[in-house]
């Protein structure tokens, strides 16, 4: 069972907007630690999508954005494209565990 | 361009020790935190721990009793040892670079299977 909770799956049609939630607690997201998001196509290495305060690495389109409130964070993807079909993970730091924690991952299906 | 490459046996017997090495190119290992992440088949990502170039470490509490990480700055390498492995340790193991702003570089990953 992951420290950060994500829905197992979400789906959307091309061009639509989807959101993926990441729920934590007072020892991680709620404590103000940064949340990072990764995109993972099976068989390849995960890719950093968003880090820190809504920063996107070079090459990541602005269709990807995030938000944070209380003990939760969310990743939003607008203008869905077929290549967005992948697994998405959130990551933060947990003060009780003194280390990184991941969400269980969310599989995005583009219908 | 920073590149990381895992190396080590792809098959380990139960109760033995899993040993992996990560070779870093394109950057000095004397900066940043270097971590190991794993993904069991069909499951999510799990943080194993990190090591800094000074040798300072921090391990996932759930694995702490079995994990040892080391660093060789002269070879720009860092290593993972996981003892007393069971089938539950079967996973793709990634070596990665963490800089406080997430994990920006990943190795390609190496599948380690625990089986007799």
Interface residues (C-beta under 8 A of the other chain):
Chain A: X2 X34 X36 X38 X40 X44 X45 X46 X47 X48 X51 X52 X55 X57 X89 X91 X97 X98 X99 X100 X101 X102 X103 X104 X105
Chain B: X35 X44 X45 X46 X47 X49 X50 X58 X59 X60 X61 X94 X98 X101 X102 X103 X104 X106 X107 X108 X109
